[in-house]
Each structure stands twice: as C-alpha cells, then as structure tokens.
C-alpha cells in the first residue's frame, strides 16, 4: 500500500483512508530563512518552511483513499483517467443529513492544520450554476470536537473549471478533511458529476527560536577578598599597598605590572562573559603612566612541597589595555569593557580560580588607581553556542573595541580609532609582540586564506623592522602559520593589503577552542603605530 504524506513544519502528517493510500507527490519546500536573534543557539530564530503536497488523482488508487462520510448512499466516487480527476457522482438527493454527501479522507494521526491553506481545483457543471441552489463545503473535523468549514454557494463559482482557496483558522486537532455537497439544487433531477482535479494543502511556515540563556549579573564585592601582586618581571619586587575606601579599592603604585586583583573560585562558566571595570586614576598616575590594563587570568590551585601556594596558570585575557588618554580627569571613573571568548579556559572547574583585576603600565608609573566596580554578565547554564560559518564563507572580523582582540607580550598597547585597531608594539618580553583576534571555534581555516589591511608609520620603515601576518592555535601545540609583509612596498600612512593563501590543514579549532589571527612584529625600539583596518578569513 502506497503511503501519502502531508508534512507540516517539524513533522510529517500522514493521510490514510479506508481501502488504500496514495503518494501525494513531491514536496515543494521554500528556502530556510533566518531572522535576527542574539546569536546562534541563543535566541536566534529559524524559519522552517511549510510543505506543499498535492492530491492530483492521477492514479485510480488515489480515489480509493477517499470515502463517503457516514456510509451515505446518495453519492459515489470514481476515478476519471482521461481527466485525471476524482468524479463525485450524485445518485439522488434523498439523504436528509448533508454530511452523508461528503467525500473525505482520514488522517492517520490527529494533527495541527491551523492556518493551513487548502486549494481545490474542480469542474462545476453549468446546470448547477443555472439552477443556483447547490452549495459546496470544505470541512476539517476532529474527534475531539473540532469542526471548521468553508461554505460557499455555487454563485461564488463560474460554470466550468474553478479554483477554490480556503485559508483555515484554528485546526490543531484535525482528523478528517472533506468535500461536501452541503445544500441540494433546487431542481433535484440535476445529477451531473463534479470533477475534482486536485486538493493541495499548504501548511504555514513555522518560526523556531532557540531559547536564549539567561544572563546573570555578578557584582564583585569591593569590601573584602582583594589582594595585590608585585611586578612579575622583578624577582625582588614587592606587592604594592592597597586599602578599601568609600569609593572602592585603591592601590598605591610605584612600578610597572603591579596588580590589584580579586580571585573568583570555580566551578563557574564565564565563557563569552562581558566584564565591565569602573576605574579612576589620580593625578600622579595620570601624568606618569602610559596606560592601565584590566585583565582576567585563570589558574589551577596547587601547593609546593612545603605546602605553599603554587598555582599553575592556564591563560588570560590581556586585550583590555586602555591608554591613559582615556582618563581626561583625575579621580573621574571610566568604564572599560572586556569580552571573554568561548574558550573552555573560561569555564572554571572545581580547583580553578580566575583573577579579575588591573595592572599598571608605563616606564615608571606612580600614584594610584581605584577600582569602583566590576560587573560580570555571564550565562549560568552555559554560554550560547557561537555561529558556525558556512563553508567557503568569508568572515570579516571587527577592528574596533567590539572585537575579541588580545595583546601578546609585555608593554605593547592597542587603542581603537576610526581607522581600526591601532597597535603600538613593545619589545619587553621573551617573544615578539603580537596583536591578535581570538577567533572562536568551531572553525577550520585549512587550505583557506586570510587578508589583512594595515598602515605603518615612518618610524617602522626607518627601523628595518619585520611585519608578519600571523595565525596560530590558541591551545594544544600552538602551531602557527605566518606570511611576511613586503617591507619595500610599505609606504608610511598608506594602507597595504596582504593576502595569505594555503593555510595549513592543521589550523583549526574545535568547540571551546580558538585561533589567534593578526600580526607579529619583529624589531626593536620605537616602531610607531601599526593600524589594522581590515581582517578577514575564509573558512572550510
């Protein structure tokens, strides 16, 4: 027995009947559309198109799926092979109950046909039009009490071929669909056959929206639990003094890389969290420092052989470096926002903790800065999944402060201008300075390309420095791939575009991992500012 199917969004609606079944023909799906949401898997919506199936009565078996309601004896159904139609044949008009003159089929399961559109193509003999008494009715009925119909007299139709369209309302528990001869003609001797060529049922599109995870707000306590740390580059350095003040927590600075931090213990998931620091600086810091660097850093708790703390660093977010010019007035708080990536590093487990804090920057910073507040917006039951780009698509990464930028190595700085991400490299650390975008996985760049548009200053050209486009795993083996900018083609103040092809197959990141994509600078001294005005990648 062939099977007939009427699909609605998110499921198949199977039509069956007494004495056989039929294939309703090919579905005609509309393209899937997406409507704006808050990310993929986090409130984004997808349009699931309704499906269109046609009862075309091209085969005799299709008519066998239909039957006369209530065992009525006044109407008979036949297949008309020549017309490819179901022939509705009135035998007499003696049945007092008009529902016994209904050709119908039964759904295999109770289904929701709410707001579906039914289209019936049929032939109305001229005798009925001339008489004017006959009325036709489309009916959807359910065993749970559903009854909805579309009732029209023959005056609504032309003699001959007609198309009847019915836009249904609520019909969420449908069991039967029928074509009914509702009112008999005035002249009951008229017994002309009615031909039904097709019945098409188009279910509506359905919008499916992912439930957006709830954002939780965590305000760090400013009255307890803070600590300071010495310049990690100075083995003999001492942690600076700090105190709790009415406005927050204040630290007195006398060296670079001195930190004021508060640890937050796991388990807690900070993936894709938004962190906002409210910080002010005093007049001395404003005049002696080059910047202030809010940061987040993850550790695994541990002890050495003597029982002293010996924590293992997992990683950190150093992309919140903020130039001192951001503070225009001493003592006036400024908000600095930091965005964490989707890396599993930020999903703290038992025995792990994260520092939230800020550190001094500059050649010889002095004075003080005060943290007035730290607000963390995070997803308690797991961060929303990042969007997975379509294969072969090009991703253009933001070059402003909305991007997931990170500075690698000490002393370097980035500010965001109308021209893009403006990077000032410094050579204080063990490795060459880098400015990189942390591109969340899952993403596969193997065999693809990335494109950078940069502008250098005259100081760079005079320093005989080297600039490289850089992409690297930010996990595991930290495998990297680079291609070099042609220094002899760079012109101060003019944008230059470099395209790096054939990225190795090993450059990919899975769920919870990310890639570093950006630039690396090799040289020494003052190289001026290097501005990235465009960064894009193509993906598999």
C-alpha positions in Angstrom: 0.0 0.0 0.0 1.5 3.3 -1.0 1.8 6.0 1.7 0.6 9.6 1.4 2.1 12.3 3.4 1.3 15.8 4.3 4.2 17.5 6.0 3.8 20.3 8.4 6.7 22.2 10.0 8.7 20.0 12.3 6.9 16.8 11.4 5.1 14.7 8.8 1.3 14.5 8.7 0.3 11.2 7.1 -3.0 10.9 5.3 -4.6 7.5 5.2 -8.0 6.1 4.5 -10.1 3.0 4.2 -9.2 0.8 1.3 -5.7 2.0 0.3 -3.5 5.1 0.3 -1.6 7.2 -2.1 1.6 9.2 -2.7 0.7 12.9 -2.5 3.5 13.9 -4.9 6.7 15.9 -4.5 7.0 18.4 -1.7 7.9 22.0 -2.7 10.0 23.4 0.1 10.7 27.0 0.5 14.3 28.0 1.4 15.1 28.1 5.1 15.4 31.7 6.3 17.0 33.1 9.5 15.7 36.0 11.3 17.9 38.2 13.6 18.4 36.8 17.1 21.1 37.2 19.7 23.4 34.6 18.3 23.4 31.0 17.2 21.7 28.8 19.8 20.9 31.8 21.9 17.7 33.3 20.8 18.3 33.2 17.1 15.3 32.2 15.1 15.0 29.9 12.1 12.1 29.8 9.6 11.0 26.2 9.0 9.1 26.4 5.7 5.7 24.8 5.4 5.4 22.0 2.9 3.1 21.8 -0.1 1.7 18.4 -1.2 -0.8 17.7 -3.9 -3.6 15.1 -4.2 -3.6 15.1 -8.0 -5.8 12.0 -8.6 -3.5 10.9 -11.5 -3.9 7.2 -10.4 -7.1 5.2 -9.5 -5.5 4.2 -6.2 -5.7 7.8 -5.1 -9.5 7.9 -5.3 -9.6 4.7 -3.2 -8.3 6.7 -0.3 -11.5 8.7 -0.2 -14.8 7.5 1.1 -18.3 8.8 1.6 -19.0 10.0 5.2 -21.5 8.1 7.3 -21.9 5.3 4.7 -24.0 7.7 2.7 -25.7 6.1 -0.3 -26.6 9.1 -2.4 -23.1 9.8 -3.7 -20.5 7.6 -5.4 -16.8 8.3 -6.2 -14.9 7.1 -9.3 -11.6 7.8 -10.9 -11.6 9.5 -14.3 -8.4 8.5 -16.0 -9.0 10.8 -19.0 -9.4 13.9 -16.9 -7.0 12.8 -14.1 -9.7 13.6 -11.6 -11.9 12.2 -8.9 -15.5 12.1 -10.2 -18.1 13.0 -7.5 -21.3 11.4 -8.8 -24.7 12.3 -7.1 -27.1 9.4 -7.3 -30.0 11.1 -5.7 -30.6 13.9 -3.1 -32.6 11.8 -0.7 -30.2 11.9 2.3 -31.6 14.4 4.9 -28.2 14.8 6.6 -25.9 16.7 4.3 -22.8 15.2 6.0 -23.7 11.9 4.3 -22.9 13.6 1.0 -19.3 14.3 2.0 -16.3 12.8 0.2 -13.5 12.7 2.8 -10.2 11.1 3.9 -8.9 10.3 7.4 -5.6 11.5 8.7 -3.5 8.7 10.1 -2.9 10.7 13.3 -4.5 13.8 14.8 -2.5 16.7 13.5 -2.4 20.5 13.7 -3.6 22.1 10.5 -4.1 25.6 12.0 -3.7 28.4 9.4 -3.1 25.9 6.6 -4.2 26.9 3.1 -6.3 24.5 1.1 -6.6 24.8 -2.6 -9.2 22.7 -4.5 -9.3 22.7 -8.3 -12.6 21.3 -9.6 -15.1 21.5 -12.5 -18.7 22.7 -11.8 -21.3 21.7 -14.4 -23.3 24.6 -15.9 -26.6 23.0 -14.8 -25.8 23.7 -11.2 -24.8 27.3 -11.9 -28.0 27.9 -13.8 -30.1 26.3 -11.0 -28.3 28.3 -8.3 -29.4 26.1 -5.4 -26.3 23.9 -4.8 -23.9 24.9 -2.0 -20.4 23.3 -1.5 -18.5 23.0 1.7 -14.9 22.2 2.7 -14.7 20.6 6.1 -12.0 19.8 8.6 -13.1 17.8 11.6 -11.6 16.2 14.6 -12.6 13.5 17.0 -12.0 15.9 19.9 -14.8 18.2 18.8 -13.0 20.2 16.1 -15.2 21.4 13.3 -14.3 24.1 10.9 -15.5 24.7 7.4 -15.7 26.9 4.3 -19.3 27.1 2.9 -20.0 28.7 -0.5 -23.0 28.6 -2.8 -22.5 27.9 -6.5 -23.0 31.6 -7.2 -19.4 32.1 -5.9 -18.1 30.0 -8.8 -18.1 30.1 -12.5 -19.6 27.2 -14.6 -16.7 25.1 -15.7 -13.2 24.9 -14.1 -12.7 26.7 -10.8 -10.0 27.1 -8.1 -11.3 27.3 -4.5 -8.8 28.6 -1.9 -9.5 28.3 1.8 -7.3 29.9 4.5 -8.1 27.9 7.6 -8.0 29.3 11.1 -7.5 27.2 14.2 -7.5 23.4 13.5 -5.0 22.0 15.9 -6.5 18.5 16.3 -7.6 17.6 12.8 -8.6 14.0 11.9 -10.6 14.4 8.7 -10.7 16.5 5.5 -13.8 16.5 3.3 -15.6 18.0 0.2 -19.3 18.2 0.9 -22.4 18.8 -1.2 -24.0 20.8 1.5 -27.3 22.1 0.0 -29.1 20.3 -2.8 -30.0 22.0 -6.0 -33.5 23.5 -6.4 -34.1 21.0 -9.2 -33.3 17.7 -7.6 -33.3 16.0 -11.0 -29.9 17.5 -11.7 -27.4 14.8 -11.1 -24.4 16.0 -13.1 -21.0 14.8 -11.9 -18.5 17.2 -10.3 -14.8 16.6 -11.1 -12.1 17.3 -8.5 -8.7 17.6 -10.2 -6.6 18.2 -7.2 -6.5 19.0 -3.5 -3.4 20.9 -2.3 -2.7 21.5 1.4 0.0 24.1 2.2 1.0 24.3 5.8 2.3 27.6 7.2 5.9 28.4 7.8 6.9 28.0 11.4 9.4 30.1 13.3 11.6 28.1 15.7 13.6 30.2 18.1 16.3 28.9 20.4 15.7 29.8 24.0 18.2 32.5 24.9 20.2 31.5 28.1 19.6 33.9 30.9 22.3 36.4 31.6 23.4 36.5 35.3 24.8 39.7 36.8 27.7 39.3 39.3 29.0 42.4 41.1 32.3 41.8 42.8 32.4 42.7 46.4 34.6 45.8 46.9 34.9 45.3 50.7 36.8 42.0 51.0 38.9 39.4 49.3 41.2 41.7 47.2 45.0 41.4 47.0 47.9 42.9 45.2 50.9 41.4 43.3 54.4 42.7 42.5 55.8 43.3 39.1 56.3 39.7 37.9 59.4 40.9 35.9 61.2 41.9 39.1 62.2 39.0 41.3 62.8 41.4 44.2 59.6 43.4 43.7 57.1 43.8 46.4 53.3 43.8 46.2 52.1 47.4 46.5 49.9 48.5 49.4 46.1 48.9 49.0 43.2 49.9 51.0 39.4 49.7 51.0 37.9 53.2 50.6 34.4 54.5 50.4 34.6 54.6 46.6 36.0 51.1 46.2 39.5 49.5 46.4 42.6 51.8 45.9 46.1 50.6 45.2 49.3 52.7 45.5 51.6 52.1 42.5 55.4 52.5 42.3 56.3 50.1 39.5 55.1 48.7 36.2 52.9 45.5 36.1 51.7 45.9 39.7 48.3 44.3 40.1 45.2 44.7 42.1 43.1 41.6 41.8 40.2 39.6 43.2 40.1 35.8 42.8 36.8 34.1 42.0 36.6 30.3 42.5 35.1 27.7 40.2 33.1 25.9 39.3 31.5 28.7 37.2 31.2 29.2 33.5 32.5 32.6 32.3 32.6 31.7 28.6 31.5 34.7 26.5 31.1 36.8 29.6 31.1 40.6 29.4 33.2 42.2 32.1 33.0 45.9 32.9 35.5 47.7 35.2 34.8 51.1 36.6 38.3 52.6 37.3 39.7 56.0 38.2 43.3 57.2 38.4 44.8 60.0 40.5 46.7 63.0 39.1 50.2 61.4 39.6 49.2 58.2 37.8 47.6 60.2 35.0 50.9 62.1 34.5 53.4 59.2 34.8 51.7 56.1 33.4 51.1 55.2 29.8 48.1 53.0 30.3 46.1 50.8 32.6 45.4 47.2 31.8 42.3 45.4 33.2 42.6 41.7 32.7 41.3 38.2 33.6 43.6 35.3 34.3 42.8 31.7 35.1 44.8 29.4 37.5 44.7 25.9 38.8 45.2 25.8 42.6 48.2 23.9 43.8 50.9 23.6 46.5 54.6 23.1 46.5 56.4 20.5 48.7 56.3 22.9 51.6 52.6 23.4 51.4 53.0 26.9 50.0 50.7 28.0 47.2 52.0 27.0 43.8 49.3 27.8 41.3 49.5 26.8 37.6 48.5 29.5 35.1 46.0 28.3 32.4 45.8 31.6 30.4 44.5 35.1 30.4 42.7 37.9 28.6 45.1 40.8 28.0 43.1 42.6 25.4 41.6 45.3 27.7 44.7 47.5 27.6 43.5 51.1 27.9 45.6 54.1 27.0 46.0 56.7 29.7 44.4 59.3 27.4 41.1 57.6 28.1 41.1 59.3 31.5 40.7 63.0 31.0 40.3 64.0 34.6 41.9 62.6 37.8 39.5 60.9 40.1 36.8 60.5 37.5 35.8 56.8 36.9 35.9 55.4 33.4 34.2 52.2 32.3 36.4 49.7 30.5 34.7 46.6 28.9 36.4 43.2 28.4 34.8 40.4 26.4 35.8 36.8 27.1 35.8 34.3 24.3 34.1 30.9 24.0 37.2 29.1 25.0 36.8 26.3 27.5 39.6 28.0 29.6 36.9 30.4 30.9 34.7 27.5 32.1 36.2 27.2 35.5 36.2 23.8 37.2 36.5 22.8 40.8 40.0 23.7 41.9 40.4 26.5 39.4 40.0 30.3 40.0 40.1 33.5 38.0 41.7 36.8 38.8 39.6 39.9 37.9 41.8 43.0 38.2 44.0 45.6 36.6 47.7 46.3 36.4 49.9 49.4 36.0 51.5 50.2 32.7 54.3 52.6 31.6 58.1 53.1 32.1 57.8 54.4 35.7 54.2 54.7 36.7 53.5 56.2 40.1 50.4 57.3 42.1 47.2 55.3 42.5 44.2 53.9 40.7 40.9 52.9 42.3 38.5 50.1 41.2 35.0 51.4 41.8 33.2 48.3 40.4 33.5 45.1 38.5 30.3 43.9 36.8 30.3 40.5 35.1 27.4 39.4 32.8 27.6 35.7 32.3 25.4 32.7 31.3 24.7 30.5 34.3 23.7 27.3 32.4 26.3 27.5 29.7 27.2 30.2 27.1 25.3 30.3 23.8 27.0 28.5 21.0 28.9 30.7 18.6 27.7 30.8 15.0 29.2 28.2 12.7 30.1 29.9 9.4 29.1 28.3 6.2 31.9 26.5 4.3 33.6 28.9 1.9 32.2 32.0 3.5 34.3 35.0 4.4 34.3 36.3 7.9 35.2 39.9 8.3 36.4 40.4 11.9 35.7 43.6 13.8 38.6 46.0 14.1 37.0 48.1 16.8 36.5 47.5 20.5 33.7 45.0 19.9 36.2 42.5 18.5 37.9 39.8 20.6 41.4 41.4 20.4 44.3 40.4 22.6 47.8 41.7 23.0 50.6 39.1 23.3 53.7 40.1 25.2 54.5 42.8 27.6 54.3 46.6 27.2 52.5 46.6 23.9 49.3 48.6 23.6 46.2 48.9 21.4 43.7 51.6 21.0 40.6 51.6 18.7 40.2 54.5 16.3 38.0 55.3 13.4 40.8 53.8 11.2 40.9 50.5 13.1 42.9 48.7 15.8 46.0 50.8 16.4 48.8 48.7 17.8 52.0 50.1 19.5 54.5 47.2 19.8 57.0 47.0 22.6 59.9 44.6 23.0 59.9 44.0 26.7 59.1 40.3 26.7 60.5 37.0 25.6 58.6 36.8 22.4 57.9 39.2 19.6 54.8 41.4 20.3 51.6 40.4 18.6 48.1 41.9 18.2 45.7 39.0 17.5 42.0 38.5 17.2 40.7 35.4 19.2 38.5 33.6 16.7 36.2 31.1 18.4 35.8 27.6 17.2 34.5 25.6 15.7 36.3 27.0 12.7 38.6 25.4 10.1 41.0 27.5 8.1 42.9 24.7 6.5 43.6 25.4 2.8 41.9 28.8 3.0 43.2 32.3 3.2 43.2 35.4 5.4 43.5 39.0 4.4 45.0 41.9 6.4 44.9 45.7 5.6 47.5 47.6 7.6 49.1 51.0 7.8 52.5 51.7 9.3 54.2 55.0 10.2 57.6 56.3 9.1 59.3 55.1 12.3 58.6 51.5 11.3 60.1 51.9 7.8 63.3 53.5 9.3 63.7 50.8 11.9 64.3 48.0 9.4 61.6 46.0 11.2 59.6 43.0 10.0 55.8 42.7 10.0 54.1 39.3 9.6 50.6 38.2 9.2 50.0 35.6 11.9 47.6 32.7 12.6 48.1 30.3 15.4 46.3 27.7 17.5 45.5 29.1 20.9 45.6 25.7 22.5 47.5 22.4 22.5 50.6 22.6 20.3 50.1 26.3 19.4 51.0 25.5 15.8 51.3 28.7 13.8 51.5 30.0 10.2 52.9 33.3 9.0 53.5 35.2 5.9 55.6 38.4 5.7 54.6 41.8 4.5 57.0 43.1 1.8 58.7 45.9 3.6 59.9 47.6 0.4 56.3 48.0 -0.7 55.0 49.6 2.5 54.5 53.4 2.4 54.0 55.4 5.6 50.4 56.4 6.1 49.1 54.3 3.2 47.0 51.2 3.7 48.6 48.0 2.3 46.7 44.7 1.8 48.3 41.3 2.2 46.5 38.0 1.4 48.0 34.8 2.8 46.9 31.7 0.9 47.2 28.0 1.6 46.8 28.0 5.4 48.0 24.5 6.6 45.3 21.9 7.3 46.4 21.9 11.0 45.0 25.4 11.6 41.5 24.7 13.0 39.8 25.0 16.3 37.0 22.8 17.8 34.2 23.7 20.1 35.6 25.6 23.1 38.9 26.4 21.4 40.0 29.4 19.4 42.6 30.7 17.0 44.9 33.8 17.1 44.7 35.8 13.9 46.5 39.0 13.5 50.1 40.4 13.2 53.5 39.8 14.7 56.2 42.4 14.8 60.0 41.8 14.9 62.3 44.7 15.6 63.4 46.9 18.4 62.8 50.4 19.8 60.0 52.7 18.8 58.3 51.5 15.6 55.3 53.9 15.9 51.8 52.7 15.5 50.6 49.9 13.2 46.9 50.1 12.4 44.8 47.1 11.3 41.9 48.5 9.3 40.6 45.1 7.9 41.0 41.5 8.9 39.1 38.7 7.2 39.3 34.9 6.9 37.7 32.3 4.6 36.7 29.1 6.2 36.0 25.5 5.3 
